[in-house]
Amino acid sequence: MRIRYSILCITILALALLPALATANARLIGVTPVDGGCIAGPTTYNVNEAWDVQALKTYTITFDNVTECSGPTINVMLQNWYGTFVDLVATMVSPGVYSFQYTMPEEACETMPIRYCTTPGYPSTGYVVGRHDTGDNFSHLRLSAWGPGCTSPTVITCPVVPVNATTWGKIKILYR
């Protein structure tokens, strides 16, 4: 009985994680400022790529080679470093090519992967948009601070949230 239960649990977990691990077909081919925002990239970090953008500016994000879903619009999602997400809708530009506009929030930091063919409210659904050149690995929007004339982008790092020792003590009491 335990073996069957374990196999069932592993199968359910694998099915839940499968969309998150899916290889992307789509490639991020354009990040264009709408209202004078700074842009740099794409640049490679590790095996992924980043497009440096500016907070409080609006960008049109375009990706192609979408084969997993179709229609005049598809659901997309931007995820941030803290694990929260924003559900958006991309509009078909031509078959397999979609775009959407997004204003980068002031409190954003680090990188933001883009998912497509998502189910609104469910961050583990869909596929992560890949690199512009190969479609492999991931392409992210990266929030950066800029020098004069949109020069010298510097990544805005997320603040480290200190752990309050008294909070951990209260949690331990609840689970004793």
N, C-alpha and C positions, 0 to 999 in steps of 0.2 A: 504494500500500500504506500509506504513512504517513497519508494522508488518512482512509482507512477505519479505521485504528488510532486516530487522533485522535477521530474521530466516535464510535467504540465507547467509548473512555475517557470522553468527555464524557457520553455517554448513561448509562453505569454510574454516574458521579458524580452526575448529575442524579437518577437513581432512588434513590440512597442518601440524598440530601439532601431529597428530596421530602417524606417524612413530617415532617421537622424544620421545613419551611417551610409545612406545611399550616395552613389557617385553622381555628381551633377553632369548634365549635358550642357546646360546653359552657361554662357560666358558673359561676364560683365564687360561690355564694349564701350560704354561711355558714361561719364559723370560730368555734367555740364552745369556751371553756375547759371542761375536764372536772374539773380539780383546783384551781380557784382562780387560774389563770394570768391575766395581764393581756392585754387585747385592745383594739386601736383600729383603726378603718378600716371600710371601705376608704377609702384616700386616693389621690389621683392623683399620680403622678410621671412626668414626660415624658408619654407617652400610655398608659402602663400603670397598674395600680393595685397597691397594697400593703395587706396586712393585717398590722399590727404584732403580734408575738407575743413570748412570753417563753421564754428557755432553760429547760430542765429541767421544763417544764410540758406537759401532754397536751391536745391539741385534737381536736375532731371537725370534719373538713373535709367540706363538702357541696357538690356541684356538680350542676347539672341540664342538660337539653337534650343528653344524650348520645345521639347517633344513629349514630355510627360503629361501635359494637360493642354487644353486649348479653349478658345472662345474669344469673344470680343474683349473680355476682361478676365484676369486671373487674380487670385489672392496671393499677396506677398507679405513678408514679415521682416522687419529689422529687429535684430536682437542686440542687446548691449552687454557690456562687461558684467553687469550685476545680475544677468539672467532674466531681466524683464524684456518685454517685446512690444512692438507696435504693429498692429495689423493694418495693411494698406491694400489698395487695389491698383494693379497695373493694367494699362490699356494696350491692346494690340496695335502695333505700328504697321506691321506686315506679318504674314504667316511666320510664326516662330519667333518674332521680335516683339518685345513688350517694353514699356517705359512707365515710370511714375515720377511724381515730384514729391520731395520731402524737405522740410525745413529742419536743419540740425538743431537739436535742443541745446540750451546753454549748459545744462548739467551733465551732458554726455562726456564720455572720456574713453580712451583706448580705441578699440576697434569694434565695428558693428558688421557682422556677417548678414547677408541678404538671403532669405529663403524664398522659394517660389513654389506654386502649386500647394499652398498650405491650406489648412482648415483654421479659420479664425478662432482664436482663443486656445489653440493647441500648439505650443512652441516646438514640439518634437515632430511635427508633420512636414511634409514637403521635402525639398532638396535645397542644398546650399549652392548658390551661384558660384561658378568656378572662375579661374583666371582668364583674363582676356585673350591670352595667346594660345592656351592649350585646352582650357576647360577643366584641367586637372587641379587638384587642391582647391583652395578657397580664395575668393576675392572679398575684401572687406573695405568699408568706409572707415577712415581713421581720423578722429578729431585732432586737429592740430592748432597751435597758436602760431601766428604769422608775424614776420617782420614787415617793415614798410614796403609797399609795392608788391605785396604777396610773395615775399622772399623768405627763405630760411624756415620752412615749417618745422615745428617742434611738437612732438606727440604730447597731448594732454593726458597725463597718467591719472588713474583713479586713486582717490584718497584711500588710505588704509584705515579701516574702521577699527578702533581699539576695542578689545573685549573687556567688558566690565566684570571683574572677579565676583562681585556680589550677585550679578545676574546668573552666572554659572552655578553659584551656590544655591540659589533659589530653584533652578532647574533640577539640580541633583536631589533636592528635598522632595520634589514632586515625583520622582521616579524611584524612590527608595521603598 
